[in-house]
Amino acid sequence: LRIDVWGIDEDEYKESFRKSGKRCRLNPIGDLGYSGSTFFTTPNSKFLIKSVPRRFEYSFFRDDMLQPYYEHMRSHPSSLLVRITDFLYTPYHTLGGWLGLAPTHHIIMENILFGKERDSRSKEWETYDLKPSSYFFPERDIMNGALSSAATKERLIDEFNDKVRITSEEYSDRPGVRMLELVKRIQDANISLKGDLEFVNRWNYFTFDPQAHFEQLTTTGPFAGTLEAFTTGVKLRTRYEHLLPSSHSFNKTNLWASDSNRVIETARYFAAGLFGLDWQKTAHLHIIPETADHGADTLTPGDTCLNYADNVDPYGHDYGARMLMEYRSTYLPAISDRLLKQNPDMRFTDSEVYSMQEMCGFETTVRGSSQWCDVFTKEEWLAFEYARDVIHYYRAGPGNPYGAVMGWLWLNATANLLAEGPKSGPLFFSFVHDGDIIPLLAALALFPTPHPLPTTHIAPNRTYLTSQLTPMGGRIIFERLTCPAEVTCWSNAPLYPNHVYCEEPRDDVFVRVSVNDGIVAIPGTRKRLSSATTSVLLRSRDWSRPGPARARGTDPTLQSRVLERGRGK
């Protein structure tokens, strides 16, 4: 293009990068742009050099944009699009490149303002940054626009055509993909939405690379998963600092994580907060595959219990989804009708409305806020909250006979560690998905419901609230406590009235359960203490007698079927 289409002389082009026949430094222009790019001009100011520091940017330019750009500019040589004359890559490894401080990709383009300062109409030339700052991070206008002049407001660019390209590999039943399908349908409709959805006309999807970002730990915003995991480590370091020296004496503290990237990253950020950035010297992270060949896996029983995962009976994994569909039909159609009145040309299905509600939560974790949250009323959000309760209650919670059985596996292993006491070590950590915490809570029966959750209406005054049980970064902590036991004394009066005999002093061992930093009483214990002796916790593993782990209505042969099929694999 440079030579054949635009007729740029090659010698003059090369001389633009020199001064008086010698190599010369480029001239920097201002600060970094919103994208973090650096800008320079050649010594004669004819050309601009812009760094392309982020991988998604230069790979998009190279793989998706370069060929269409070439074909368009060749067919339209007088196009007003900027003329890109070079796309450069530095293949040499440098310290700055390894650290991400020195960009390895640059583009060179014509400076359209070159010579304009000598133009008689130079005052008419103005520059704008068309990329809105909110594309990268949300900003608050604390003065409600009072510091912005009318002229500035007139020049604000609100439209940004940020289309999301969905490939066939991304289609599944995942919430993220359902959201993408909704966004794509809105884009394909090519209409201007009104009412509660009017903001969507200017809204951009909250990730530029869904295939890379889905199922990953969030790294941006005030609710970032990385920040939450690290902060939790610091909090527990403060709370249990007295246990850290004894944990060091055991060489390394063990952390177990299921084989999911976001779970593993959560464990690593947590360890950095608890032990420091050199946590590998103090702790060892064990990664446990989420595959069926591991049989009765304590971390992810929902994947390794084949009867459950394969839906061999009505109470398999999909039972929760079926109950959710029953309840959703009680409140979503009314929302769909309301949105249809505002936008007669587009009816949204119940599933799409549900995805909008999910979008509020997912976008908030990434950006810190979401305009999707304002689409729904308080009552509609309470209905959504109950919908989340229903799916977890019946998928692997107290409403599913498999739930407590699967939770028994981790409870059994943990009870053994608690019974062994300090000789096994002072600290143990497990990292799993929220859906794998639900069975443990079912096994302990910490939040009993007098009746199964109905799917026809919201159960009032219920104790089973997943927003409190498994929020983002939710955690359950088992604390082993030793307290002086009450000593029994007796005498042989009246034969020997002055002789009093007492038991040897001893300690009683108790277990206290904390759910998201709230102490919860274990069934069968004195609520005043909110703790249980290890014997009570150990009995909870015994399915031959009633106890916390015995699910109401559970098939007595279910446990053996779960473990037998696990061993068979």
Secondary structure, 3 states (H helix, E strand, C coil): CCCCCCCCCHHHHHHCCEECCEECCCEECCCCCCCCCCEEECCCCCEEEEECCCHHHHHHHHHHHHHHHHHHHHHCCCCCCCCEEEEEECCCCCHHHHHCCCCCEEEEEECCCCCHHHCCCHHHCCCCCCCCHHHCCCCCCCCCCCCCCHHHHHCCCCCCCCCCCCCHHHCCCCHHHHHHHHHHHHHHHCCCCCHHHHHHHCCCCCCCCHHHHCCCCCCCCCCCHHHHHHHHHHHHHHHCHHHHHHHHCCCCEEEEEECCHHHHHHHHHHHHHHHCCCHHHCEEEEEECCCHHHCCCCCCHHHHCHHHHCCCCCCCCCHHHHHHHHHHCCCHHHHHHHHHHHCCCCCCCHHHHHHHHHHHHHHHHHHCCCHHHHHCCHHHHHHHHHHHHHHHHHHCCCCCHHHHHHHHHHHHHHHHHHHHHHHHCCCEEEECCHHHHHHHHHHHCCCCCCCCCCCCCCCCCCCCCHHHHCCCCCCEEEEEEEEECCCCEEEECCCEEEEEEECCCCEEEEEEEEECCEEECCCCCCCCCCCEEHHHHHHCCCCCCCCCCCCCCCCCCHHHHHHHHHHHC
